[in-house]
Amino acid sequence: MAPHEIQLDTYESGFYKYLLSDHADTNKKSEMKIVWRNVILLTVLHIGAMHGLYLCVAQVMWTTFFFGLFNVIFAGLGITAGAHRLWAHKSYKAKFPLRLLLVIMNSTAMQNSAIVWVRDHRMHHKYSETDADPHNSKRGFFFSHMGWLAVRKHPEIKAKRHTLDMNDLWSDPLLRFQYKYFAFLGALFGIAIPSYIPTLWGEKLENAFFVVGILRYVYSLHGTWLVNSAAHIWGMRPYDKTINPAENLLVSIICLGEGFHNYHHTFPWDYKTAELGNYTFNLTTLFIDVMAKIGWAYDLRSVTPDVIENRVKRTGGRSHKTNAHE
């Protein structure tokens, strides 16, 4: 086992280790053992989010509400444009200013460090819909949505993790820094700063904490989880009808363009994660294209129409000609 793999198993410190750390089983008999610590944390987070939702209706200032929406997009791009499209799939390259911005965005999202997120996501693609997939959709909607965080991981996940190549991420000093200090960076950018900023225009700190901090966090979690669950169950499969991932427009709207999942699992290297560059339902593609315009993003990878057409003829469903994801 490589030294960095040992680190990932032993050093996931602070608040975040409780929700997103390994808890791997050593035998299959205990694979569905509930991790009550995680269940309690998820319950507390959702109670806090419900209070934040109440405050949105009853008390919060409109400026705080829209700042919360901005923070949803800001943090979301740290996952979609950063952890997912840049670091997990290397579908484009980014210069230092954009990488720094994405590290801040990714820390704001508080969905673990980019290195840990990418590790799990690469496992998901390499072993999709098997026991080595951290959120295997064949184990049901609730498991693939959030239940996988409430039970011990299947032993196959740990057994096959050594097959991943993570050297590209460990070679990036920015990502190593974020990994080492993620507990602090997540608390700073995900909770402290977003909770403080609304007080500058007169908002109560408590209101900002529950709305921009907790409610935003829980909403972002569910957005990511829907890609793992709903987009692996419901929708059309125009590119490869033999796999579970599907084209789900609602998930794309909620998760900034990540719901065109049949295309993405068929062509994971495409920076758009979709055949068509429709910015309305793919804000992440718009963001990357803007970054390319100013020179911060480059070498954007995409799939040619001929490659798509040939794949559709070989494995696709009839729904492709309808362009259902427009």
N, C-alpha and C positions, 0 to 999 in steps of 0.2 A: 504493500500500500504506500502511495506517495505521501510525503510529509504534509502537503496541503489537504489531502483527504482526511488525515488524522485531525488536523486543525478544524475542519468543518464539522467533524463529529463531536469535538470536545469544547470548542470555543464559539458559542453563539450566546453572548452574554446579555444581561439586562432583561428588561421587560419583554423583549421580542422573542427570547428563547422559549418562553412559556407557550406562546401561540404557534410558532413556526419552527421549532426545533425538531430533532429527529424522533425521539421516543420509539426507536425501532424494536421489533420483536426479535427474540432469539429462537423462537420456535413457532410453528404455524398454529398450534393449539391456542395461542394467546393473541392471534393477529387482530381480533376484534375487541380486545380489552380496552375499555374506556379510559381515557386520560382525564380524570375528573378536574384536574387543575385547569386544563384547557376549556372544559365545559363551563366551569365557573367563570373564567375570564371572558369567554364568548358571551355568556349570559349578561355579565356586568356591562360589557361594551354595548350590547343591544338595548339594555335598559337605559344607558346613557344616551344612546342615539334616539330612542323614543322621546326622552326628555328634550333633546335638541330639536326634534321635529315639532314638539309642542311649542317650544320657544319661538320657532320660525313663524308659527301662526299667531301666537299671543303677544310676544314682547319684542322680538329682535328688530333692530332698525333695518330698513331696506338696503342701506349701504353694506351692512354686515351680511345680509342674505346674498347679495350679488358678489361680495368678496368670497363667500363660501363657494359659490358656483365657480368663480375663477380658480379657487384652490382645488376644486374637484378636477378641473382640466389640467392645471399646473402639475398636480401630483400624478394624475393619470398618465400624462405624457412621459413621466419618469419611468413608468412601467411599459407602456406601449412602444414609445419611440426609443427608450433607453434599454431597459432590461430585456425586452422582447426582440425588437427588430434590429437594434444595433449589437447588443452583447450576446444574446442567445443565438441569433441566426446570422449575424455578420452580413446583413443584407445591404448595408451601406457603411461608409467610413465617416468618422467625425474628427474634426480638428479639436485642439485642446479646449478652446472656449466653449464649444458645444458639449464636449464630454464633461467638463466641469459643471455646466448648467444642468445636464442630465443627471449627474450624481446628486446635485441638490434636489432636483425634482424627484428622483428616485428615493432619496432619504425622506422627503416630505410624504411620499406615499406610505411609508412605514410597512412595507410588505417584505421585510427582511432585506439584507444587503443584496446588491446586484449579483454577487458571486453565488450566494446561496439560492437566489431566485432562479438564476440561469441553470445552476446544477439540476434543480428539480424539473425545470422546463425541458432541458435536454433529455432527461430521463423520460419525461412524458412523450416526447417525439420518438425517441429511439425504441421505447417499449410500449407504445400507445395501446391502451385497452388490454393490458396484461397486468399481472400482479406486480411487476416492476414499475408500473406507471403509478406515481404517487396519488393521483386522483382518478383512478380507473373508472370510467363511466359505466362499465359493465356491472359494477357493484351498486348501481342505482343512482337516481338523481341526487338524493340528499348526501350520499357519500361523496360523489364527485363535486358537489357544490361546496359543502363545508364539513361534512361528516369526517372526511379524511384527516381533519385537524383535531378531531375529538377522540380518535382511536390510535392505537399504536400502529406504526407503519408495518406493512407486510415485509417479512424478512428478505424477499426477493429484491427489494429496493436497495438495501444495503449490500446484498450479495453481488449485484451487478453494477454498482456505482463505479467500481474501479475501471469499467469499460469506457468511461467518459474521458475526453481530453479537455481539461480546463486550463491548460497552460496559457492560452491566449488572454484569459482574464487575469491570471496571477501575474502576468508580465506587465500589467498596467498599474503603475504606482497609485493612480487615483482610486482604482477599485480596491487595491490592497488597503489603502488608508480608510476608505469607507467601511470595508469589512471589519477592520480592527476597532474602529470607533463608532460602529453603527448605532449602538444603544444611545450614545450622546447625540449623534447627528440626527437620528430619528426623532428623539424627544425635542431637540432644538427646532428643526425645520418642520416637523409634523404637528407639534403641539404648542410649544412655547411662543415662537414668532407669530404663527397664525392667530393665536389667542390674544396676543398683545396688540397687534396692529389695529383691530377694530376699536380698541380703547382710545386711540388717537382721535377718533371722531365722536367720542362720547358713549360708546357701547359699554355695557357692563362686562367685566372680565368673565363672570360666570356664563353669561349668554354666549360670548365669543368662544369660550372653551367647549361648551356642549355643541354649538352649531358648527363652527369652523374647524374645531378639533375633532370631537368624537363623532358627530353625525357625518361629517365629511369622510372620516376614516372608515366607518362602517359601510357607507355607500360605496366607496371605492373598492372595499373588499368584495362586496357583492357583485360589483361590476366585473372584477377579475374572475370571481367564482362562476359567474354565468357563462363565461367562455369555456370553463372546464366542464360545466354541467349541461345547460340548455343547448349550447352550440355543438354538443356532442350527442344530442338526442333528437332535437326537433329541427326540421328544415330540409331543404332539397340538397341533393348530392350530384350536381351537374358535372363535376370533374372526375370523381372517383366514387362510384356507387357501392364499392366494396368496403368502404371504411365508415366509421361512425360519425366523424366530424361533418357538419352540415352548414349550409348558408343560412344564417339567422339574422335578419335585418334588425330586429329589436335589440339583440345583443350588440350589434355594431353601433347602434345609436347610443346605447348606454355606455359602451366601452370604447368609444372613440375610434371605431372602425375595425375592431378585432373579431367581429362575428361572422366574417366571410370565411368560415373555418374549413369547409371542404376544399376550397381553393388553397388555403394556407397549408393544410397538411399534405396537399398534393404538390405544391410548389413552395416550400418553406423559405426559400432564399429570396423571394420577391419582396422588396421593401414596402410595397403597397399592401401586402397580404390580401389582395383582391385583384380581379382581372381588370376592372374599370377604376379609373382614378376619380371617383365621385366624391368630392370634398364634403358634400352635405352629410354623408354617412361615414366619412373616413377622415376625421380631423387630424389623425396622426400622419396620414399621407400629406395633407396640406402643410402641417408643421415641418416635416422633413423636406418638402419641396421648397418651402420658404428658406430653410436653413441652407439648402443647396444654392438658392439664388444669391445669398449673401456670402457664399463660399465656405461656410462652416461644415457642410455635409458634402460628400463627394463619392464617386464610384457607386452610385445607386444601382443595385442589381434588380433586374426584372426579367420576365419571361416573354419570349417572342410569341406573336399570334400563331405561328406555325407549330411551335412546341405545344401550345395549349390545344390547338385543334387536333393534333395527332393524339394527345393524351385523352381528349374527350372521345374520340373515335374508338379508342382502345378500352377505356374503363368508365366513361362518363354516362350519365343518365340523360333522358330525353329533355330534362328541364333546362339544359344549357342554352338551347336556341331561344328561350324566352327571356334570357338575361334577367333572371329573377331577382338578382341582387342590386338592380338599379334603384 
